């Protein structure tokens, strides 16, 4: 038997893997790094955008419909396709896909960083309150840096009706953004920022907490335990986690859409979030504050299912490659 002095030195750990001194207490594995979670989220966002853009277009048209031109989701979708062509159901796809890619990268990455800040130093675990705070913080960050300007451009493009590009005010996402900045100033790209912050913060606080809970309850999957869910399991957890937010944040989403659509020039019907809520309630009734809820429920839970199915597999691949204990 060779002596310990003649044995070869251990190989260095792979990039991103924690050293033994960094191993969390209690025998758990080190967490997946924020940059890996960010990459996983961005890939999931691309897939979600391509699949669900038509539902988002229908949701926006319903929320902007004050005259009752559309009799429901199916009628709205059919009307848009018949009057403007099937491609109109993918209006705003470029800013939507770009914003989802950046949004999910920022969401999962910032949530991972915030969770590290809220971890118990003794156990390495995140409490329920810490998970809620991390999710809300991630939602606020993504709303201010990514979501608001991209959704302003997307909504301006989606509200345009017609087939001829020459008759449309905005010729594309870049032209739309430039026009808004020229006519309304840079802050025009942040129209509706406050309701967007409230919507996204609440959404992500609920979503991250619910996803973790469903993973534990349904599949006995704890974060950092090395277990990788199958794609269909991730889809079920993601779908269920994505249902609560739209119901709770419906008024914020309607108000956000109205504020983003009206711009900051000319006669402004709504002067802010509270004024918009009061005006919509007075003129259109309480139910109007939840306009577009059904298409949101048709888009967000399936979107979360698609995103988490991709993201969990990417993070699982990293865990299997770098964070599993070495076999002797």
Secondary structure as UniProt FT lines:
FT   HELIX           4..6
FT   TURN            15..16
FT   HELIX           20..22
FT   HELIX           25..27
FT   HELIX           34..64
FT   HELIX           73..84
FT   HELIX           86..90
FT   TURN            91..92
FT   HELIX           93..118
FT   TURN            121..123
FT   HELIX           128..142
FT   HELIX           143..147
FT   HELIX           148..158
FT   HELIX           165..167
FT   HELIX           173..184
FT   HELIX           186..190
FT   TURN            191..192
FT   HELIX           193..219
FT   TURN            223..224
FT   HELIX           231..241
FT   HELIX           243..262
FT   HELIX           273..284
FT   HELIX           286..290
FT   TURN            291..292
FT   HELIX           293..318
FT   HELIX           319..323
//
